[in-house]
Amino acid sequence: MSETIIRIEHLCKTFGTGDGKVEALKDIDLDIQKGEIFGIIGLSGAGKSTLVRCINLLERPTSGKVTVNGQELTALKEKDLRKARRGMSMIFQGFNLLMQRTALENICFPLELSGLKGEKGWREKRAGELLEMVGLPDKADAYPVQLSGGQKQRIAIARALAEYPQPQVLLCDEATSALDPTTTQSILDLLKKINRELGVTVVVITHEMRVVEQICDRVAVLEGGVIQEQGDVSDIFSNPRTEAGRRLVMPNGEKIHVLPENRLVRLAFNGATSGEPIIATLAAQQGICLNIISADTRTIGDKSFGTMVLGLPQDETEAARALIYLREIPGVTAEEVTDLVQ
């Protein structure tokens, strides 16, 4: 059975008063399981960064509870809260490295703040191990100005892991937004490695669906300070239940300008094996040709998720045969639709 490591209950956050009052978060309920990679996605202004800062109480909620690893953070006094925060680390879009310190010294910094004593050179040894983990053992003496954006983020991740004791939760606030696609992929691979090898729970704040599809187990869609829907990434991708979810999963929409004369069928890919040529196979085996009206599908692992709209043949018999064929494909849901006209 999964163990909840972060529980958020009826959390609200309001900035300002009177006419200038802004409700940034409204009645947020969220459970994040130990050892998972959980995504919180939304467009700019959705409240994502405010929510992640409320998880570690860098922003204190106006109301509601935040419980991490069994401790209700919102009930702790400042001294106890500082101690509880040691179990969580955070990485940012802007890296936040100390420019006058080398990569090794940046990683050592949280160990210095801990006040822990040990054998001579123990901090440097630990920092060296973390440099190995993030793939930069040769950058120990480099200063931030000498590093690329991806290298800076790797050092920031190593520094986050240097907290003592090792953090159980890593909060990532738009950690890849400033990086190019190739570097983003390498950072996501690193986060997956940390999650897998160290068992660290990772919370990813992002506005990019491609980040969620690459790394997350579950996701919550945030819009206007409200969680619109949440669930397994595969479920949200294959069948978003809200307008907010559909805007993120299908940013170009699923509507068409001109309704074809023939009937339409929408396929929802709920984990069909990637690479199976459904349309070509239908034509080859059944002699039935379908028009592809629109498609928005993705491959996650070796599975396909997303939707496709097809035009059925005019001939009623062929249309019926096509529907029977499509509805028997594992991992695919087929339904006739009439609501896709703009």
N, C-alpha and C positions, 0 to 999 in steps of 0.2 A: 504494500500500500504506500502511495506517495505521502511524503511528509511536507507539510506547509512550512516554509522558512520565512516568508513575508506575507503578512495578512493586513490588508487595508480595509477599514470598515467605516462607511458613511463619511468619508473624508471630504471636507470643503475647505477651500482657500479663497479668501476675499482680500483684495488690495483696495486701500482707500476707504473713504466714508462718504455718505451723502450722495450728491449728484455725481461725484467722481468715483463711486464704488464700482469695482470690477470683480465679478465672480469668475475667478480663473479655473477653479475646480468645483464640481457640484456632485456631491453624494457618490463618491468613488468607492466601489467595492471591488476588491481584487485579491486573489490568492495566487502566490507564486510558489511552486514546489521546489524542494531542495534538489539541486543537481541539474535543473533544466536551464535552457536558454530561452528566456521570455522576452518577447518584443512588445514595445508600446509604440504604436505608429499613429501619426497624424500630420496634417499639413501645418504650415507655419501659423502660430497663434492658437493651436489646439489646446495647449496647456501641458505639453509633454515635459518640458524642462522643469516647470513648476512641480509636476508630479514626482519626478525623480528626486528633486531636492527635498520634497516632503518625506520621501522614504527614509532618508538619513537625517531628517530634521534640520538641514541647512536652512530650509524654510519651515517654520512651525505652522502646522495646519490651523485654520480658524476653528475648526471642530472636527471630530472624528478620531479614530484610533489608528496607530501604526504599530504593529507588533512584528518584531524581527527575532527569529530564533527563540521564541517563547517570552521575550521581554517586550512589554508595552512601552515603546520609546516615548510616547506622548505623555506618559505618567512619571517619567524619570526626572530627577533634579539634574542640573547642568553637569555636575561632577560625574554622576553615574551615566549620563548620556554620553559624555566624552569617552568613557570606558567602553560602553556598548558599541559606539561607532567604530571601534577598532576591528570589529568583525566585518566591516564594509569598507570598500575602497571605491574610488570614482575616477574615471578618465574622461577627458573633455575633448571637444573639437579643436581647441587651441593649444593642446598639449600641456601648457602651464609648467614647463621646465624652468629651472633656475639657470639663467644664462651665464652666470659666472662660475658655474660648477661643471665639471666633466660629466659624461654619461655615468661613470661609476659613482661619482660623488652624488649625483642626483638620486641614484638608486639607494645609496647609503643614508640619505637624509632622513627618511622616516624611522630608520633604525637608530639614528642619533637622537631623534625626538623621543623615542620610547624610553630612554634612560637606562636601558638594559646594559649590564656589564658582561664581559666575556673575555676569552683569550685574545691576545693582541691580534688584530687583523681579522677578527671574526666577521665584522660588518663587510669588509672588502671581499672576503671569501663568499659570503652569502650573495652579495651584489654580483660577483663573477658568475655564480651559478645561475642567477636570473638572466644575466646577459646571454649565457649559453641557451637558456630556454627560449628567449625571444629572437635568437638567431643573430646576435650582434657581439660575439665575443671579442672581435677585433676593434670595437669602438669604445673601449673602456676610457681611453684618454681623450676622446673627441668632445668638443664643446657643442652645444646645441646648434650654433651658427654653422657648424661644419657638417650637419646632418640633414638629410632629406626629410620631407614631411612624414613619410612612412617610417623612417628610422626614429624620428622624434616620438611618434606614437608608440613604437615598440619600447622605447626607453620609458615612456610614461606608464605603459602597462607593467613593465618590470618594476618600476617604482611603486605602483599600486600593490603589487604582490609582495613587496618587501615589508609591508606593515606587519607588526608582530603582535599577537600570533597571526599566521597567514589568514587573510580575509576569507570568509565563507561566501561573501557576495561581492561581485564586481559590477558596479553601475557604470554604464557607458552612455554618455550624453552626446549624441551625434558624433561619435568617435571617428567616423570615416567620411564625414561630410566635406572635409577640406582636401580629400585625397582623390587621385585619379582612379579609374576603374581597376587597373591592374594592382595598384597598391592597396586599394580597398579590399580586393579579394585576398591578398596576403594577410591583411590584418584580421579579416573574418576567419581565415584558416587558423591563425594563431589563437583567436578567442575560442574556437572549437577545440583546439589542442589543450588549452588551459582547462576548459570545462571537462574534457574527457580524462586528462591525466591527473589533474589536481582535485577534481570534484567540485570546483567553484561554481556556484550559481551565478549566471550572467543575466543581467537585465539590460536590454538594448533599447535605447531611445532613438528613433529615427523617423524621417519622413519618406524614406525610400523603400518601396516594396521589394526591390531586388535584394536589399540587405536582409529583410525578414525571410524571404524564400531561401536564401543561402544558408542561414544559420539558426533560425528560431524553431523551437518545438511548438510553442503556443504564442498567441499574439492577442493584444487588446487594441481595438480601434478607438482612438480618442478624437472627438470633434466638439468644439465649443465647450470644453471643460467637462464633457460627459463621455463616459465609456459607452459607445454605441453598440458594440458587440465584441465578444471574445471567444476564443476556442482554439482548437488545433489549427495550425497553419494550413494544413491540407483542406480542412473544412471551410475556412474563411476564403481560401483561394477558389475552391470549386463552387461554392454557393454562398456568396456574401448575402446576409439577410437584410442589411440596411443600406440606405442611400450612401451613407458615409463609407461603408465597406466597398460598395460598388465603385465609388469614385476613385478609391485607392487601387483596387484590384484591376478595374477596367477604366483607366483614366481617359481613354478616347471614347468611352461609352459603348453601348451595344445597339444603339438606335440606328436605323437606316432611313435614308431620305425618301426612297421610292419603294413601295411595297410590290414585290414581284407578283405576277398573276398566280403563280403556284403557291402551295402551302409551305409553311416554314416549320422546321424542327430545330430545337436548341439542344445541343449536346453539352452536358456538364461533365467534365473529366474529373473524377473523384479519386484518381490514383491508378488510371489505366497504364499498362506497361508502355513506356516511352518508345517511340519508333515504329509502332504498328501502323501500317498505311491503311487506315480504315476506309477512306474514300476509294482508293485504288483497288483494295480488296473487294469492296462491294461491286465495283464495276467489272472486275475480272471474274469473280465467282458468280455473281447474280445477273450480270449484264445490265445493271442499273446505274445511271450516271446522276450525280447530285451536284448542284451548284453551291459553292462556298460563298455565302453572303457576307459573313464577317467571322473573325477568329481572334481570340485573345487567350492563348495558352502558354504555359510555362512547363519546363521540366525541372522537378525537384528530386534529386537523386536519380533514379531510373524510372520515375513515375511522372505522368502528365496531369496537370491541373489547369483549370480555366474553363472557358466556354467556346463554342463554335456554333454558328447559325447556318443551316443548310436549307436550300430550296428543294422540296420534294418534287418528283416527277408529276406531270399533269395527269398521267394515266393513274386512275384510282387503284388498280390492281398492283402496279409497280410501287406506288406510294405506300401501300399497305405492306408489301414485302420488304421495302426498305426500312420501315418502322420496326417490323419484327426483327430484322437483322441487327439494327442499331441497338435495340433494347436488350439484346442477348449478349452484348459485349461487356465483359467484366470491367468494373471500374468506371463505367460510363452510364449516365442517366440521360434518356432521350424523351423530350416532351414537345408536343406541338405548341406553338405560340402565335399570338396575334397582336401583341402589344409592343412591337418593336418599331412602329412607324413614328417618325419625327414630324 
